[in-house]
């Protein structure tokens, strides 16, 4: 049955991803064997292309792209076929080009730039779950996922908000609906994440999964040194 086990890979922001991301995603594959893989967006950070200030102590645009490609291609060895949601960081090259009047036709597709021919980028996604209910995926609609669930009126998965990691349910006379906020997979110690240092809420590291139409969180539980404890909860 299609979409029996759907893995949602949270914002990686490569090459500023958590150092245990590959090991964590490998453990998820070994344990759950997901048949559908969705990367929630922000697969690459592209800090050097940001409309905000670029930290000169971070890699150049070319070096950053090479480092990000190396990581994403390791993930592609684990998960060859992935649907990727378009996102604010993932689309920075297109947005930069647009800002100076370069048409999209002049820019290579994401899959070519990252050398991931079997990955597919989409603005959003709706799938039918095994229980016949629809589920909607988007990089990030609202910081209040519960309100977004009520407005979208179907099961919903979103990312983007790094400190949001939860499942909310909403019941009606018709059926029970749920929404997942997927957290992220970033390295909170990276200079690229320095903007977040003044935020009291810290990024929550982990992914999520939908098994037989039921949502589950897969947190990456960290030790005091910030590294993964090596166990799936």
Secondary structure, DSSP 8 states (H G I E B T S, - for coil): -TTSEEEEE-B--BTSB-TTHHHHHHHHHHHH--SEEEE-S--B--GGG-SS---TTS--HHHHHHHHHHHHHHHHHH-SSEEEE--TTTTHHHHHHHHTT--GGGS--HHHHTT-TTEEEES-EEEE-TTS-EEEEES-S-S-HHHHHHHH-SEEEE---TT-EEEEEEE-SS-EEEEEEE-B-B-TTSGGGGGGTT-SS---BEEEEEETTEEEEEE--B-TTSSB-S---
